[in-house]
Each structure stands twice: as C-alpha cells, then as structure tokens.
Amino acid sequence: MVDENKTPQEPEQETTASEEEVTPDDWEAAMQEQAAQEAASEGKNGEGGVDEAALADEWAAALAEQEGGASAEESPYAAKPAKELFPDFGGPNQKVENLSDFQMIMDIPVQITVELGRTKMPIRNLLQLAHGSVIELDGLAGEPMDVLVNGTLIAQGEVVVVNEKFGIRLTDIITPAERMRKLRGG
C-alpha cells in the first residue's frame, strides 16, 4: 500500500537523481583528461627547445608558402593567364571579318525622334482638348530641337521645310562624354 500513496512526481525525482549522480570514478577520469590537455598545451607553448623548433619550422613553412613557395598549380585560386580564360578574337586577318560584321549592323533600322518640346497638364485639361486646341510647349520658337535615336539624345538641330515636309538641320552633335554628363544630371 505504500506504493499506492506515492505521488506521480516522486518516481520522476528518483530517475532524475539517479541520472545526476556522479561517481568518484567519473571525477577521476575527468581530472585525468584535463591534466592531459594541460600537459599537451604546455608542451606546445612551453619553454622546451624541441617544441619551439617545431613551431619555428611551421612558421617558416607558412611564410614560404605565402611568399610564393607553393606552386600556382597547387592552388585552386591561382591567377590564370588571360589567354587561357578568353578566346582569341583577332589577329591581322580578323579585320576583314570585322568589316563584314560591321556592314551587317548598318542595315538595322533605328527610331529617330525630333522633340519640339514638352509640357505637363492635369488630366482634366487633357480631357477637355478638342479639334483646334493649342497645347503650349516649353520649347521656344527658333530654339534647337532635340534629336533622339532609340530614346537617346544624339544631336540638336533647327526645323526646316523640305518639299513641303518638315526636316531638321543638325547644328550640334552630342559627344558620348556629354551624353554621360547629361545622364548623371550635370
């Protein structure tokens, strides 16, 4: 009947207590292991001449490897010559082939746009536009117009009429350096 009066917590406490028990043999083994580790570290860092010589040899080997003592073939991170990494694209005979490639791109059509000016307006005013309405642009009459090729500014010019059609006479070609400056906002 004594067993029936035990609470459910008591068996758990007994199990936990038996798991936490440390025998003197366990202490002795732990102390010996710690002593062995300390002896090993003292042997490496100690004042003995043999261990210092071994340490000096390791440092010398590491320095030699760092200064180029190890061959480049052994290291997977060694730099390789450019000839191995990149294919050869040219020589004296390559110019003829490049001209044919250049001629091929000469026939590609591009979109050329001449911009007279720009403006902003609310949607309300846009919806009120009718036949005959005039939209005021920010460009002034006689001011050079922008010439864009595929959306990139390449030149400026003035509007002319040729055979009853509008045209543009180029007055200023934009250099690549100027294009980069305008892209940066300067």
C-alpha positions as CSV (number, residue, x, y, z in Angstrom):
1,M,0.0,0.0,0.0
2,V,2.9,2.3,0.4
3,D,3.3,2.2,-3.4
4,E,-0.3,3.5,-3.8
5,N,0.4,6.6,-1.7
6,K,3.3,7.8,-3.9
7,T,2.6,10.8,-5.9
8,P,3.4,10.8,-9.6
9,Q,6.3,13.3,-9.1
10,E,8.3,11.0,-6.8
11,P,9.3,8.5,-9.5
12,E,10.4,11.3,-11.7
13,Q,12.6,12.7,-8.9
14,E,14.2,9.3,-8.3
15,T,15.0,9.0,-12.0
16,T,16.5,12.5,-12.2
17,A,18.5,11.9,-9.0
18,S,20.0,8.7,-10.4
19,E,20.9,10.4,-13.7
20,E,22.7,13.2,-11.8
21,E,24.7,11.0,-9.6
22,V,28.5,11.3,-10.3
23,T,30.7,8.6,-9.2
24,P,34.3,9.1,-7.9
25,D,35.5,7.2,-11.0
26,D,33.9,9.9,-13.2
27,W,35.6,12.6,-11.3
28,E,38.9,10.9,-11.6
29,A,38.5,10.3,-15.4
30,A,37.6,14.0,-15.9
31,M,40.6,15.2,-13.9
32,Q,43.0,12.9,-15.8
33,E,41.6,14.2,-19.1
34,Q,42.0,17.8,-18.0
35,A,45.6,17.1,-16.9
36,A,46.4,15.5,-20.2
37,Q,45.1,18.5,-22.1
38,E,47.0,20.9,-20.0
39,A,50.2,18.9,-20.4
40,A,49.7,18.9,-24.2
41,S,49.1,22.7,-24.3
42,E,52.2,23.3,-22.1
43,G,54.2,21.1,-24.4
44,K,53.3,23.3,-27.4
45,N,53.7,26.6,-25.6
46,G,56.4,25.6,-23.1
47,E,59.9,26.6,-23.0
48,G,61.3,23.4,-24.3
49,G,63.7,23.8,-27.3
50,V,62.2,20.9,-29.3
51,D,58.7,22.4,-29.3
52,E,60.0,25.9,-30.2
53,A,61.9,24.5,-33.1
54,A,58.9,22.7,-34.4
55,L,56.9,25.9,-34.1
56,A,59.6,27.9,-35.9
57,D,59.6,25.3,-38.7
58,E,55.8,25.6,-39.1
59,W,56.1,29.4,-39.3
60,A,58.9,29.2,-41.8
61,A,56.8,26.8,-44.0
62,A,53.8,29.1,-43.8
63,L,55.8,32.2,-44.8
64,A,57.5,30.3,-47.6
65,E,54.1,29.3,-48.9
66,Q,52.7,32.8,-48.6
67,E,55.7,34.3,-50.4
68,G,55.2,32.0,-53.4
69,G,57.0,28.9,-52.2
70,A,53.9,26.9,-53.2
71,S,53.4,26.5,-56.9
72,A,50.4,28.2,-58.6
73,E,49.2,24.9,-60.0
74,E,48.5,23.6,-56.5
75,S,46.2,26.4,-55.5
76,P,42.7,26.4,-57.0
77,Y,42.6,30.2,-56.6
78,A,45.8,30.9,-58.5
79,A,45.6,33.5,-61.3
80,K,45.5,32.1,-64.8
81,P,46.8,33.8,-67.9
82,A,44.2,35.7,-69.9
83,K,44.9,33.6,-73.0
84,E,43.5,30.6,-71.1
85,L,40.4,32.4,-69.9
86,F,39.4,34.4,-73.0
87,P,39.3,33.2,-76.6
88,D,41.5,34.9,-79.2
89,F,39.3,37.2,-81.2
90,G,41.7,38.7,-83.5
91,G,44.8,39.0,-85.5
92,P,45.8,40.7,-88.7
93,N,43.3,38.7,-90.8
94,Q,40.5,39.4,-88.3
95,K,39.9,43.0,-89.6
96,V,38.3,41.7,-92.8
97,E,35.8,39.6,-90.8
98,N,35.0,42.6,-88.5
99,L,34.2,44.8,-91.5
100,S,31.6,42.2,-92.7
101,D,30.1,42.2,-89.2
102,F,30.0,46.0,-89.2
103,Q,28.3,46.0,-92.6
104,M,25.6,43.7,-91.2
105,I,24.6,46.1,-88.5
106,M,24.5,49.0,-90.9
107,D,21.1,47.8,-92.1
108,I,19.4,47.6,-88.7
109,P,16.6,50.2,-88.5
110,V,16.5,52.7,-85.6
111,Q,13.8,55.0,-84.4
112,I,14.7,58.7,-84.8
113,T,12.5,61.2,-83.0
114,V,12.7,65.0,-83.0
115,E,11.3,66.6,-79.9
116,L,9.9,70.1,-80.3
117,G,9.2,70.5,-76.6
118,R,7.3,69.1,-73.6
119,T,4.6,70.2,-71.2
120,K,2.6,68.9,-68.2
121,M,-1.1,69.3,-67.8
122,P,-3.8,67.8,-65.5
123,I,-5.9,65.0,-66.8
124,R,-9.0,67.3,-66.5
125,N,-7.4,69.7,-69.1
126,L,-6.3,66.8,-71.3
127,L,-9.9,65.5,-71.5
128,Q,-11.2,69.0,-72.5
129,L,-9.0,69.2,-75.6
130,A,-10.9,69.4,-78.8
131,H,-10.2,69.9,-82.5
132,G,-8.3,73.2,-82.9
133,S,-7.0,73.3,-79.3
134,V,-3.4,74.5,-78.9
135,I,-1.0,72.9,-76.5
136,E,1.7,75.3,-75.3
137,L,5.2,73.6,-75.1
138,D,8.2,74.6,-73.1
139,G,10.4,74.9,-76.2
140,L,10.8,78.4,-77.6
141,A,10.4,79.2,-81.3
142,G,13.8,79.1,-83.0
143,E,15.3,77.1,-80.2
144,P,17.3,74.0,-81.2
145,M,15.2,70.8,-81.2
146,D,16.5,67.5,-79.7
147,V,17.2,64.6,-82.0
148,L,16.8,61.2,-80.3
149,V,17.8,57.8,-81.6
150,N,16.0,55.0,-79.8
151,G,15.3,57.4,-77.0
152,T,18.9,58.6,-76.6
153,L,19.8,62.2,-77.3
154,I,22.5,62.3,-80.0
155,A,22.1,65.8,-81.6
156,Q,20.3,69.1,-81.8
157,G,19.1,71.0,-84.8
158,E,16.8,73.5,-86.3
159,V,13.5,72.8,-88.1
160,V,13.4,73.3,-91.9
161,V,10.8,72.7,-94.6
162,V,11.9,70.4,-97.4
163,N,9.5,69.6,-100.3
164,E,6.5,70.6,-98.1
165,K,7.7,68.3,-95.3
166,F,9.4,69.1,-92.0
167,G,13.0,68.3,-91.6
168,I,15.8,69.1,-89.2
169,R,19.2,70.6,-89.9
170,L,21.7,69.3,-87.4
171,T,23.6,72.1,-85.6
172,D,25.2,70.2,-82.7
173,I,26.2,66.5,-82.4
174,I,26.3,65.3,-78.8
175,T,29.6,63.5,-77.9
176,P,29.5,60.4,-75.8
177,A,31.1,62.3,-72.9
178,E,28.3,64.9,-73.0
179,R,25.7,62.2,-73.1
180,M,27.1,60.7,-69.9
181,R,27.2,64.1,-68.2
182,K,23.5,64.7,-69.1
183,L,22.6,61.2,-67.8
184,R,24.2,62.0,-64.5
185,G,22.2,65.1,-64.2
186,G,25.0,67.6,-64.7
